[in-house]
Amino acid sequence: MMKSSDAANEKLLENGTSSSQIKKGGLRTMPFIIVNECLEKVASYGIMPNMILYLRDDYLMPIAKGTSVIYTWTAASDVLSLFGAFLSDSYLGRFLVIAIGSFSSLLGLTMLWLTAMFPDLKPSCESYMLDCNSGTPAQQALLFLSMGLISIGAGCVRPCSIAFGADQLNIKERSNDEKLLDSYFNWYYTSIAISTVIALSVIVYIQENLGWKIGFGLPALLMFISAVSFILGLPFYVKVKPSHSLLTTFVQVAVVAVKNRKLSLPDSNFVQYYQDHDSELMVPTDSLRCLNKACIKIPETVSISNPDGSVSDPWSQCTVEQVESLKSLLRILPMWSTGVLMMVSQGSFSTLQANTMDRRLFGNFKMPAGSFNLIMVLTLSIVIPLYDRIMVPLLAKYRGLPRGFGCKTRIGIGLLFVCSAKATSAVVETMRRNAAIEQGFEDQPNAVIDMSVLWLFPEFVLLGIGEAFNSVAQVEFFYTCIPKTMSSFAMALFTLELAAANVVGSVLVSIVDKVTSVGGNESWIATNINRGHLNYYYALLTCLGLINYLYFLAISLAYGPPPGQKLEARREI
């Protein structure tokens, strides 16, 4: 009995879990973790949709500058998610990173709430239409600092939370462990979806009807509950020690390849390359051959191998598997790039448009101007199961496609739907602007025109359909093209794509604003949207989207058939 107990403890220690943690973890930790993640999402997502109105009306920012600020803020949150994942995997561990992120978000939301509470923390002016300052350096520094802290919080909590929850369930060896883990993932994503709906509806409605003091105070309170609930679970958590990060591996391959750049590549002889002791890869592939130099065996590195054959100094010698992992990442970057322009959102502009339209849906209920992304979320939630349960069986029966459309086909379908959505936005904005001018509101951008907000619904439905096809297919494409050991990196690539899209959106808005206002002309993205030309901006996005679609077609042809089809073709031969 003693021997079996020792063996079990050794196994736990190998997995990064100490013997003192054997009785920790389990389902009792789930409420603390899921509440933390859900309330963080409600708090941070809830302040985003109406932020353009706060920056315009309270901080007197021009729309172009305010939109760029929001794009940059969102991009920072996405980029910091990668940094948070790296920090937790390599140095601090998931618990500490989530705790730091929770309190960072709490501090940022509290500071944002204070800007709404105290008038001295914001610029003062009779109207944002006048030539007023958008705040002193100190006032702007406080605003941007609060945004930065919220981004740091999101970057620490979001990538680590789901993995931290899985850590609590992975330590016990039972026959139903896999079912338990599947159940956890299902409940986790369901709770996240509910949190997003609450953020885009309830929080946005409160901001619009009860003001910024309560509208920002409630998210700060929710984040306080989130942070406290996470810390209360401390005695029950399993804390897996940090070990290794893929990002570090990629950098190591690049560094060693540069060190060995003067070496000549040997013939395809597996003896001349380093392999992991349990790897099936014997020699590196011929693509991107310059990286193969990172796994060449050279006499100087023989002494740095461990007795089991593994490399003790990864900054001087890499394995074939490490090199091929980096290559697989580089190969999918062209396809990854086709989704960047598609992800450029129009949320802030849609909020401004909706704010000038008749938002009555039934009785005296008005749909909040910032809640239109909810339509996209609901559409996506409907289209995905419809495709999976209805379209896939029909395609299998009548077209001989057992898994439905391939990844690249669905990516292309999604791109076309997004282009259609941008074109629809241009048409609807032309109608809205003409109606505002005809009704005498050209110089009254806050006036409500006689045009139903329902005209905005079609573009968000089209965006939801595009997301359902493109985003899901992209992640699936990443999974099929990279090794199984890198499967968690597929979602990281998607997050990085969102960050790149926000950077592109910020740059595009700045360029359009500067170019179209040359010579004293009214900018397309004027603060008074009734005088500006958002319709031209949407038309520009449509044209860029069509060019991007042609680029996607070229990339698809270059990739050839997906790995699964290649394998089937070989079997037929």
VEXMARBA-89506 format. One record per residue (C-alpha): residue number from 1; residue in three letters; x, y, z. Coordinates in steps of 0.05 Angstrom, whole numbers, plus 5000, padded with zeros to 4 digits. Layout:
// VEXMARBA-89506
{NUM; ALA; {X; Y; Z}}
...
// end
This chain:
// VEXMARBA-89506
{1; MET; {5000; 5000; 5000}}
{2; MET; {5057; 5047; 5017}}
{3; LYS; {5089; 5034; 4949}}
{4; SER; {5025; 5048; 4911}}
{5; SER; {5015; 5113; 4950}}
{6; ASP; {5086; 5135; 4935}}
{7; ALA; {5076; 5119; 4861}}
{8; ALA; {5013; 5160; 4860}}
{9; ASN; {5048; 5219; 4893}}
{10; GLU; {5105; 5214; 4844}}
{11; LYS; {5056; 5216; 4786}}
{12; LEU; {5023; 5278; 4813}}
{13; LEU; {5090; 5312; 4823}}
{14; GLU; {5108; 5296; 4751}}
{15; ASN; {5045; 5333; 4729}}
{16; GLY; {5066; 5395; 4767}}
{17; THR; {5020; 5382; 4826}}
{18; SER; {5049; 5376; 4897}}
{19; SER; {5027; 5321; 4945}}
{20; SER; {4996; 5374; 4990}}
{21; GLN; {4947; 5390; 4935}}
{22; ILE; {4919; 5320; 4927}}
{23; LYS; {4856; 5336; 4965}}
{24; LYS; {4846; 5403; 4931}}
{25; GLY; {4809; 5421; 4868}}
{26; GLY; {4746; 5389; 4842}}
{27; LEU; {4677; 5416; 4827}}
{28; ARG; {4675; 5458; 4890}}
{29; THR; {4724; 5507; 4859}}
{30; MET; {4681; 5519; 4797}}
{31; PRO; {4635; 5573; 4826}}
{32; PHE; {4694; 5616; 4846}}
{33; ILE; {4727; 5610; 4777}}
{34; ILE; {4666; 5617; 4733}}
{35; VAL; {4637; 5675; 4774}}
{36; ASN; {4704; 5710; 4767}}
{37; GLU; {4707; 5702; 4692}}
{38; CYS; {4633; 5718; 4680}}
{39; LEU; {4631; 5781; 4722}}
{40; GLU; {4696; 5805; 4690}}
{41; LYS; {4663; 5798; 4622}}
{42; VAL; {4599; 5832; 4643}}
{43; ALA; {4639; 5890; 4672}}
{44; SER; {4689; 5900; 4615}}
{45; TYR; {4642; 5884; 4556}}
{46; GLY; {4587; 5927; 4586}}
{47; ILE; {4627; 5991; 4584}}
{48; MET; {4650; 5982; 4511}}
{49; PRO; {4588; 5995; 4467}}
{50; ASN; {4571; 6064; 4495}}
{51; MET; {4642; 6087; 4506}}
{52; ILE; {4643; 6128; 4442}}
{53; LEU; {4585; 6169; 4469}}
{54; TYR; {4622; 6180; 4535}}
{55; LEU; {4685; 6202; 4499}}
{56; ARG; {4646; 6248; 4452}}
{57; ASP; {4598; 6280; 4502}}
{58; ASP; {4638; 6281; 4567}}
{59; TYR; {4710; 6283; 4542}}
{60; LEU; {4693; 6325; 4480}}
{61; MET; {4734; 6280; 4434}}
{62; PRO; {4722; 6283; 4359}}
{63; ILE; {4691; 6219; 4334}}
{64; ALA; {4753; 6200; 4294}}
{65; LYS; {4798; 6206; 4355}}
{66; GLY; {4749; 6172; 4401}}
{67; THR; {4741; 6113; 4352}}
{68; SER; {4817; 6106; 4347}}
{69; VAL; {4822; 6106; 4423}}
{70; ILE; {4771; 6050; 4428}}
{71; TYR; {4805; 6010; 4372}}
{72; THR; {4872; 6017; 4407}}
{73; TRP; {4842; 5999; 4475}}
{74; THR; {4810; 5936; 4447}}
{75; ALA; {4874; 5916; 4410}}
{76; ALA; {4914; 5924; 4475}}
{77; SER; {4867; 5877; 4511}}
{78; ASP; {4875; 5824; 4457}}
{79; VAL; {4951; 5830; 4454}}
{80; LEU; {4957; 5828; 4529}}
{81; SER; {4917; 5763; 4529}}
{82; LEU; {4976; 5730; 4494}}
{83; PHE; {5024; 5762; 4543}}
{84; GLY; {4981; 5739; 4602}}
{85; ALA; {4981; 5667; 4575}}
{86; PHE; {5056; 5669; 4566}}
{87; LEU; {5067; 5698; 4636}}
{88; SER; {5023; 5644; 4669}}
{89; ASP; {5053; 5586; 4630}}
{90; SER; {5126; 5606; 4639}}
{91; TYR; {5134; 5645; 4703}}
{92; LEU; {5078; 5663; 4752}}
{93; GLY; {5026; 5608; 4744}}
{94; ARG; {4952; 5616; 4729}}
{95; PHE; {4927; 5633; 4798}}
{96; LEU; {4973; 5692; 4809}}
{97; VAL; {4962; 5720; 4739}}
{98; ILE; {4885; 5716; 4747}}
{99; ALA; {4890; 5749; 4815}}
{100; ILE; {4933; 5805; 4788}}
{101; GLY; {4886; 5814; 4729}}
{102; SER; {4823; 5816; 4773}}
{103; PHE; {4850; 5871; 4817}}
{104; SER; {4878; 5909; 4757}}
{105; SER; {4808; 5909; 4725}}
{106; LEU; {4777; 5930; 4791}}
{107; LEU; {4825; 5989; 4798}}
{108; GLY; {4814; 6010; 4725}}
{109; LEU; {4738; 6006; 4730}}
{110; THR; {4739; 6045; 4796}}
{111; MET; {4781; 6100; 4764}}
{112; LEU; {4733; 6103; 4704}}
{113; TRP; {4674; 6108; 4752}}
{114; LEU; {4709; 6165; 4789}}
{115; THR; {4715; 6204; 4723}}
{116; ALA; {4639; 6201; 4719}}
{117; MET; {4629; 6219; 4793}}
{118; PHE; {4673; 6281; 4797}}
{119; PRO; {4664; 6337; 4744}}
{120; ASP; {4735; 6363; 4757}}
{121; LEU; {4763; 6299; 4727}}
{122; LYS; {4733; 6315; 4659}}
{123; PRO; {4738; 6375; 4612}}
{124; SER; {4682; 6426; 4615}}
{125; CYS; {4649; 6458; 4555}}
{126; GLU; {4579; 6478; 4536}}
{127; SER; {4577; 6432; 4475}}
{128; TYR; {4622; 6383; 4441}}
{129; MET; {4604; 6419; 4376}}
{130; LEU; {4643; 6480; 4398}}
{131; ASP; {4718; 6486; 4392}}
{132; CYS; {4735; 6459; 4461}}
{133; ASN; {4793; 6422; 4492}}
{134; SER; {4784; 6348; 4501}}
{135; GLY; {4815; 6352; 4570}}
{136; THR; {4880; 6371; 4605}}
{137; PRO; {4939; 6323; 4603}}
{138; ALA; {4923; 6301; 4674}}
{139; GLN; {4849; 6287; 4657}}
{140; GLN; {4867; 6247; 4595}}
{141; ALA; {4922; 6210; 4633}}
{142; LEU; {4871; 6187; 4685}}
{143; LEU; {4823; 6164; 4630}}
{144; PHE; {4877; 6126; 4591}}
{145; LEU; {4906; 6097; 4655}}
{146; SER; {4838; 6068; 4673}}
{147; MET; {4831; 6038; 4604}}
{148; GLY; {4902; 6009; 4608}}
{149; LEU; {4888; 5976; 4675}}
{150; ILE; {4823; 5946; 4648}}
{151; SER; {4862; 5919; 4588}}
{152; ILE; {4915; 5888; 4633}}
{153; GLY; {4860; 5856; 4674}}
{154; ALA; {4826; 5827; 4613}}
{155; GLY; {4893; 5803; 4586}}
{156; CYS; {4908; 5765; 4651}}
{157; VAL; {4839; 5736; 4667}}
{158; ARG; {4811; 5713; 4599}}
{159; PRO; {4867; 5668; 4573}}
{160; CYS; {4880; 5635; 4640}}
{161; SER; {4811; 5625; 4670}}
{162; ILE; {4787; 5565; 4629}}
{163; ALA; {4854; 5529; 4636}}
{164; PHE; {4855; 5543; 4711}}
{165; GLY; {4787; 5511; 4717}}
{166; ALA; {4810; 5450; 4677}}
{167; ASP; {4870; 5444; 4725}}
{168; GLN; {4821; 5433; 4782}}
{169; LEU; {4789; 5373; 4747}}
{170; ASN; {4851; 5341; 4717}}
{171; ILE; {4884; 5319; 4782}}
{172; LYS; {4837; 5262; 4798}}
{173; GLU; {4840; 5198; 4758}}
{174; ARG; {4769; 5172; 4749}}
{175; SER; {4733; 5136; 4693}}
{176; ASN; {4686; 5195; 4683}}
{177; ASP; {4740; 5249; 4682}}
{178; GLU; {4732; 5264; 4608}}
{179; LYS; {4656; 5271; 4615}}
{180; LEU; {4667; 5317; 4675}}
{181; LEU; {4715; 5360; 4635}}
{182; ASP; {4667; 5363; 4576}}
{183; SER; {4612; 5384; 4623}}
{184; TYR; {4656; 5438; 4652}}
{185; PHE; {4673; 5466; 4583}}
{186; ASN; {4599; 5466; 4563}}
{187; TRP; {4577; 5503; 4626}}
{188; TYR; {4636; 5550; 4620}}
{189; TYR; {4620; 5572; 4549}}
{190; THR; {4545; 5576; 4565}}
{191; SER; {4559; 5622; 4624}}
{192; ILE; {4605; 5665; 4580}}
{193; ALA; {4549; 5672; 4528}}
{194; ILE; {4499; 5692; 4581}}
{195; SER; {4550; 5743; 4609}}
{196; THR; {4558; 5774; 4540}}
{197; VAL; {4483; 5780; 4530}}
{198; ILE; {4476; 5814; 4599}}
{199; ALA; {4533; 5862; 4584}}
{200; LEU; {4505; 5883; 4516}}
{201; SER; {4434; 5891; 4542}}
{202; VAL; {4426; 5904; 4616}}
{203; ILE; {4490; 5944; 4629}}
{204; VAL; {4482; 5985; 4565}}
{205; TYR; {4409; 5999; 4582}}
{206; ILE; {4428; 6023; 4652}}
{207; GLN; {4481; 6070; 4624}}
{208; GLU; {4432; 6101; 4575}}
{209; ASN; {4374; 6109; 4622}}
{210; LEU; {4406; 6119; 4691}}
{211; GLY; {4470; 6156; 4671}}
{212; TRP; {4544; 6143; 4673}}
{213; LYS; {4551; 6146; 4749}}
{214; ILE; {4508; 6083; 4758}}
{215; GLY; {4527; 6056; 4690}}
{216; PHE; {4601; 6054; 4708}}
{217; GLY; {4590; 6043; 4782}}
{218; LEU; {4554; 5977; 4772}}
{219; PRO; {4610; 5945; 4730}}
{220; ALA; {4660; 5967; 4783}}
{221; LEU; {4617; 5934; 4837}}
{222; LEU; {4611; 5870; 4796}}
{223; MET; {4687; 5869; 4786}}
{224; PHE; {4696; 5876; 4862}}
{225; ILE; {4651; 5815; 4873}}
{226; SER; {4690; 5779; 4818}}
{227; ALA; {4758; 5792; 4851}}
{228; VAL; {4735; 5776; 4921}}
{229; SER; {4700; 5711; 4899}}
{230; PHE; {4763; 5687; 4865}}
{231; ILE; {4806; 5700; 4926}}
{232; LEU; {4756; 5665; 4971}}
{233; GLY; {4769; 5601; 4934}}
{234; LEU; {4844; 5603; 4950}}
{235; PRO; {4843; 5547; 5002}}
{236; PHE; {4812; 5499; 4951}}
{237; TYR; {4852; 5512; 4888}}
{238; VAL; {4903; 5467; 4855}}
{239; LYS; {4961; 5511; 4831}}
{240; VAL; {5000; 5478; 4775}}
{241; LYS; {5071; 5502; 4770}}
{242; PRO; {5091; 5542; 4708}}
{243; SER; {5136; 5503; 4661}}
{244; HIS; {5141; 5519; 4587}}
{245; SER; {5112; 5565; 4534}}
{246; LEU; {5106; 5556; 4459}}
{247; LEU; {5125; 5628; 4448}}
{248; THR; {5192; 5614; 4482}}
{249; THR; {5202; 5554; 4437}}
{250; PHE; {5190; 5595; 4374}}
{251; VAL; {5240; 5647; 4397}}
{252; GLN; {5291; 5593; 4413}}
{253; VAL; {5285; 5563; 4343}}
{254; ALA; {5296; 5631; 4311}}
{255; VAL; {5356; 5646; 4355}}
{256; VAL; {5390; 5579; 4343}}
{257; ALA; {5376; 5583; 4268}}
{258; VAL; {5411; 5651; 4267}}
{259; LYS; {5469; 5623; 4307}}
{260; ASN; {5478; 5566; 4258}}
{261; ARG; {5465; 5608; 4195}}
{262; LYS; {5535; 5595; 4168}}
{263; LEU; {5528; 5519; 4172}}
{264; SER; {5512; 5478; 4110}}
{265; LEU; {5449; 5436; 4112}}
{266; PRO; {5464; 5361; 4113}}
{267; ASP; {5431; 5309; 4070}}
{268; SER; {5365; 5280; 4092}}
{269; ASN; {5397; 5235; 4144}}
{270; PHE; {5360; 5232; 4210}}
{271; VAL; {5425; 5217; 4248}}
{272; GLN; {5447; 5288; 4233}}
{273; TYR; {5386; 5321; 4266}}
{274; TYR; {5363; 5324; 4338}}
{275; GLN; {5296; 5290; 4353}}
{276; ASP; {5254; 5285; 4416}}
{277; HIS; {5261; 5214; 4444}}
{278; ASP; {5187; 5201; 4433}}
{279; SER; {5178; 5239; 4368}}
{280; GLU; {5157; 5208; 4302}}
{281; LEU; {5191; 5265; 4263}}
{282; MET; {5259; 5241; 4238}}
{283; VAL; {5281; 5296; 4190}}
{284; PRO; {5255; 5367; 4179}}
{285; THR; {5213; 5384; 4118}}
{286; ASP; {5242; 5421; 4058}}
{287; SER; {5198; 5483; 4065}}
{288; LEU; {5229; 5543; 4101}}
{289; ARG; {5296; 5506; 4101}}
{290; CYS; {5333; 5562; 4135}}
{291; LEU; {5300; 5542; 4200}}
{292; ASN; {5327; 5470; 4193}}
{293; LYS; {5395; 5495; 4216}}
{294; ALA; {5366; 5501; 4286}}
{295; CYS; {5362; 5425; 4294}}
{296; ILE; {5428; 5405; 4261}}
{297; LYS; {5474; 5364; 4306}}
{298; ILE; {5541; 5397; 4314}}
{299; PRO; {5600; 5372; 4356}}
{300; GLU; {5598; 5431; 4404}}
{301; THR; {5527; 5414; 4427}}
{302; VAL; {5537; 5340; 4440}}
{303; SER; {5557; 5353; 4513}}
{304; ILE; {5494; 5393; 4527}}
{305; SER; {5447; 5334; 4519}}
{306; ASN; {5415; 5302; 4580}}
{307; PRO; {5423; 5227; 4593}}
{308; ASP; {5353; 5214; 4565}}
{309; GLY; {5372; 5248; 4499}}
{310; SER; {5335; 5313; 4511}}
{311; VAL; {5370; 5380; 4502}}
{312; SER; {5393; 5414; 4566}}
{313; ASP; {5406; 5481; 4533}}
{314; PRO; {5349; 5498; 4485}}
{315; TRP; {5382; 5564; 4466}}
{316; SER; {5439; 5526; 4432}}
{317; GLN; {5403; 5465; 4403}}
{318; CYS; {5331; 5453; 4381}}
{319; THR; {5295; 5390; 4360}}
{320; VAL; {5262; 5373; 4294}}
{321; GLU; {5194; 5377; 4327}}
{322; GLN; {5207; 5448; 4352}}
{323; VAL; {5229; 5470; 4283}}
{324; GLU; {5168; 5439; 4250}}
{325; SER; {5122; 5471; 4301}}
{326; LEU; {5147; 5540; 4282}}
{327; LYS; {5141; 5523; 4208}}
{328; SER; {5069; 5502; 4216}}
{329; LEU; {5054; 5569; 4248}}
{330; LEU; {5088; 5608; 4192}}
{331; ARG; {5051; 5568; 4139}}
{332; ILE; {4982; 5588; 4164}}
{333; LEU; {4998; 5663; 4171}}
{334; PRO; {4976; 5680; 4100}}
{335; MET; {4907; 5649; 4112}}
{336; TRP; {4906; 5683; 4181}}
{337; SER; {4918; 5750; 4148}}
{338; THR; {4855; 5744; 4105}}
{339; GLY; {4812; 5751; 4167}}
{340; VAL; {4844; 5815; 4194}}
{341; LEU; {4806; 5863; 4150}}
{342; MET; {4741; 5824; 4159}}
{343; MET; {4746; 5833; 4234}}
{344; VAL; {4749; 5910; 4230}}
{345; SER; {4686; 5927; 4268}}
{346; GLN; {4638; 5985; 4259}}
{347; GLY; {4608; 5982; 4329}}
{348; SER; {4624; 6054; 4350}}
{349; PHE; {4595; 6084; 4286}}
{350; SER; {4533; 6041; 4291}}
{351; THR; {4521; 6066; 4362}}
{352; LEU; {4525; 6138; 4336}}
{353; GLN; {4477; 6122; 4280}}
{354; ALA; {4427; 6087; 4325}}
{355; ASN; {4430; 6146; 4374}}
{356; THR; {4399; 6191; 4320}}
{357; MET; {4343; 6142; 4299}}
{358; ASP; {4275; 6124; 4326}}
{359; ARG; {4292; 6066; 4373}}
{360; ARG; {4222; 6049; 4397}}
{361; LEU; {4209; 5975; 4387}}
{362; PHE; {4144; 5966; 4425}}
{363; GLY; {4105; 6013; 4471}}
{364; ASN; {4153; 6062; 4503}}
{365; PHE; {4212; 6014; 4504}}
{366; LYS; {4272; 6040; 4467}}
{367; MET; {4328; 5993; 4446}}
{368; PRO; {4395; 6020; 4474}}
{369; ALA; {4439; 6049; 4420}}
{370; GLY; {4498; 6006; 4442}}
{371; SER; {4461; 5940; 4442}}
{372; PHE; {4462; 5925; 4368}}
{373; ASN; {4521; 5877; 4373}}
{374; LEU; {4472; 5834; 4411}}
{375; ILE; {4436; 5821; 4345}}
{376; MET; {4501; 5795; 4315}}
{377; VAL; {4513; 5750; 4376}}
{378; LEU; {4443; 5721; 4373}}
{379; THR; {4447; 5710; 4297}}
{380; LEU; {4513; 5674; 4306}}
{381; SER; {4483; 5631; 4361}}
{382; ILE; {4426; 5611; 4315}}
{383; VAL; {4465; 5600; 4250}}
{384; ILE; {4519; 5554; 4279}}
{385; PRO; {4471; 5500; 4305}}
{386; LEU; {4427; 5507; 4243}}
{387; TYR; {4488; 5494; 4198}}
{388; ASP; {4511; 5436; 4241}}
{389; ARG; {4444; 5401; 4249}}
{390; ILE; {4410; 5417; 4183}}
{391; MET; {4459; 5439; 4129}}
{392; VAL; {4514; 5388; 4143}}
{393; PRO; {4466; 5327; 4138}}
{394; LEU; {4437; 5356; 4073}}
{395; LEU; {4506; 5367; 4044}}
{396; ALA; {4526; 5297; 4064}}
{397; LYS; {4464; 5267; 4032}}
{398; TYR; {4461; 5306; 3966}}
{399; ARG; {4533; 5330; 3955}}
{400; GLY; {4574; 5274; 3986}}
{401; LEU; {4605; 5321; 4038}}
{402; PRO; {4600; 5283; 4104}}
{403; ARG; {4630; 5341; 4144}}
{404; GLY; {4595; 5396; 4104}}
{405; PHE; {4633; 5451; 4070}}
{406; GLY; {4709; 5451; 4080}}
{407; CYS; {4744; 5503; 4122}}
{408; LYS; {4766; 5546; 4063}}
{409; THR; {4697; 5546; 4032}}
{410; ARG; {4665; 5569; 4097}}
{411; ILE; {4719; 5622; 4106}}
{412; GLY; {4702; 5649; 4036}}
{413; ILE; {4627; 5648; 4050}}
{414; GLY; {4639; 5687; 4113}}
{415; LEU; {4681; 5739; 4077}}
{416; LEU; {4625; 5750; 4026}}
{417; PHE; {4572; 5758; 4079}}
{418; VAL; {4615; 5810; 4115}}
{419; CYS; {4625; 5848; 4050}}
{420; SER; {4549; 5847; 4041}}
{421; ALA; {4540; 5874; 4111}}
{422; LYS; {4588; 5933; 4097}}
{423; ALA; {4552; 5948; 4032}}
{424; THR; {4485; 5947; 4068}}
{425; SER; {4514; 5994; 4120}}
{426; ALA; {4533; 6043; 4065}}
{427; VAL; {4462; 6042; 4036}}
{428; VAL; {4427; 6050; 4103}}
{429; GLU; {4473; 6107; 4124}}
{430; THR; {4459; 6143; 4059}}
{431; MET; {4384; 6137; 4074}}
{432; ARG; {4394; 6160; 4146}}
{433; ARG; {4437; 6220; 4127}}
{434; ASN; {4390; 6242; 4071}}
{435; ALA; {4331; 6237; 4120}}
{436; ALA; {4367; 6279; 4172}}
{437; ILE; {4382; 6334; 4121}}
{438; GLU; {4311; 6333; 4092}}
{439; GLN; {4281; 6339; 4162}}
{440; GLY; {4325; 6399; 4178}}
{441; PHE; {4373; 6365; 4226}}
{442; GLU; {4438; 6375; 4187}}
{443; ASP; {4468; 6415; 4245}}
{444; GLN; {4435; 6376; 4301}}
{445; PRO; {4472; 6309; 4306}}
{446; ASN; {4435; 6290; 4370}}
{447; ALA; {4366; 6301; 4341}}
{448; VAL; {4323; 6239; 4331}}
{449; ILE; {4301; 6232; 4259}}
{450; ASP; {4237; 6200; 4233}}
{451; MET; {4270; 6134; 4212}}
{452; SER; {4264; 6068; 4249}}
{453; VAL; {4326; 6037; 4279}}
{454; LEU; {4302; 5970; 4250}}
{455; TRP; {4338; 5992; 4186}}
{456; LEU; {4404; 5974; 4222}}
{457; PHE; {4382; 5903; 4237}}
{458; PRO; {4400; 5872; 4168}}
{459; GLU; {4473; 5892; 4170}}
{460; PHE; {4482; 5860; 4239}}
{461; VAL; {4446; 5797; 4217}}
{462; LEU; {4493; 5792; 4157}}
{463; LEU; {4553; 5805; 4203}}
{464; GLY; {4529; 5749; 4249}}
{465; ILE; {4523; 5700; 4191}}
{466; GLY; {4592; 5720; 4166}}
{467; GLU; {4622; 5709; 4236}}
{468; ALA; {4587; 5641; 4242}}
{469; PHE; {4619; 5616; 4178}}
{470; ASN; {4686; 5652; 4178}}
{471; SER; {4709; 5654; 4250}}
{472; VAL; {4691; 5581; 4267}}
{473; ALA; {4723; 5557; 4201}}
{474; GLN; {4787; 5597; 4214}}
{475; VAL; {4797; 5566; 4283}}
{476; GLU; {4783; 5497; 4253}}
{477; PHE; {4832; 5510; 4197}}
{478; PHE; {4886; 5529; 4248}}
{479; TYR; {4873; 5465; 4287}}
{480; THR; {4880; 5422; 4224}}
{481; CYS; {4944; 5454; 4200}}
{482; ILE; {4985; 5455; 4265}}
{483; PRO; {5010; 5397; 4308}}
{484; LYS; {4966; 5371; 4363}}
{485; THR; {5017; 5395; 4414}}
{486; MET; {5001; 5466; 4391}}
{487; SER; {4925; 5460; 4392}}
{488; SER; {4917; 5512; 4447}}
{489; PHE; {4954; 5561; 4402}}
{490; ALA; {4897; 5561; 4351}}
{491; MET; {4854; 5605; 4395}}
{492; ALA; {4913; 5649; 4410}}
{493; LEU; {4921; 5662; 4335}}
{494; PHE; {4848; 5682; 4331}}
{495; THR; {4857; 5730; 4390}}
{496; LEU; {4918; 5760; 4355}}
{497; GLU; {4876; 5768; 4292}}
{498; LEU; {4826; 5809; 4331}}
{499; ALA; {4883; 5853; 4357}}
{500; ALA; {4910; 5863; 4287}}
{501; ALA; {4840; 5881; 4262}}
{502; ASN; {4833; 5935; 4315}}
{503; VAL; {4901; 5964; 4299}}
{504; VAL; {4883; 5965; 4225}}
{505; GLY; {4816; 5997; 4242}}
{506; SER; {4849; 6052; 4283}}
{507; VAL; {4900; 6067; 4228}}
{508; LEU; {4846; 6067; 4174}}
{509; VAL; {4801; 6115; 4213}}
{510; SER; {4859; 6163; 4224}}
{511; ILE; {4880; 6162; 4151}}
{512; VAL; {4809; 6172; 4125}}
{513; ASP; {4798; 6229; 4174}}
{514; LYS; {4862; 6265; 4154}}
{515; VAL; {4857; 6254; 4079}}
{516; THR; {4783; 6273; 4072}}
{517; SER; {4790; 6336; 4114}}
{518; VAL; {4847; 6365; 4072}}
{519; GLY; {4833; 6435; 4047}}
{520; GLY; {4782; 6451; 4100}}
{521; ASN; {4732; 6399; 4074}}
{522; GLU; {4685; 6363; 4121}}
{523; SER; {4715; 6297; 4142}}
{524; TRP; {4679; 6233; 4124}}
{525; ILE; {4683; 6217; 4198}}
{526; ALA; {4661; 6285; 4224}}
{527; THR; {4637; 6293; 4296}}
{528; ASN; {4571; 6315; 4266}}
{529; ILE; {4553; 6251; 4229}}
{530; ASN; {4497; 6287; 4192}}
{531; ARG; {4550; 6330; 4157}}
{532; GLY; {4602; 6275; 4150}}
{533; HIS; {4599; 6216; 4102}}
{534; LEU; {4600; 6151; 4141}}
{535; ASN; {4567; 6121; 4079}}
{536; TYR; {4631; 6134; 4039}}
{537; TYR; {4672; 6103; 4095}}
{538; TYR; {4628; 6040; 4093}}
{539; ALA; {4634; 6038; 4018}}
{540; LEU; {4710; 6041; 4025}}
{541; LEU; {4707; 5982; 4074}}
{542; THR; {4665; 5944; 4023}}
{543; CYS; {4716; 5956; 3968}}
{544; LEU; {4773; 5935; 4013}}
{545; GLY; {4733; 5873; 4033}}
{546; LEU; {4724; 5853; 3960}}
{547; ILE; {4799; 5862; 3947}}
{548; ASN; {4812; 5820; 4009}}
{549; TYR; {4766; 5766; 3982}}
{550; LEU; {4807; 5763; 3917}}
{551; TYR; {4870; 5758; 3960}}
{552; PHE; {4836; 5701; 3998}}
{553; LEU; {4822; 5664; 3933}}
{554; ALA; {4895; 5669; 3912}}
{555; ILE; {4917; 5644; 3981}}
{556; SER; {4868; 5586; 3977}}
{557; LEU; {4895; 5564; 3910}}
{558; ALA; {4966; 5567; 3936}}
{559; TYR; {4948; 5523; 3996}}
{560; GLY; {4917; 5469; 3953}}
{561; PRO; {4870; 5417; 3983}}
{562; PRO; {4866; 5411; 4059}}
{563; PRO; {4907; 5357; 4095}}
{564; GLY; {4848; 5310; 4101}}
{565; GLN; {4833; 5311; 4026}}
{566; LYS; {4906; 5300; 4009}}
{567; LEU; {4907; 5238; 4053}}
{568; GLU; {4843; 5211; 4021}}
{569; ALA; {4872; 5222; 3951}}
{570; ARG; {4934; 5183; 3969}}
{571; ARG; {4893; 5125; 3996}}
{572; GLU; {4852; 5123; 3931}}
{573; ILE; {4916; 5119; 3890}}
// end
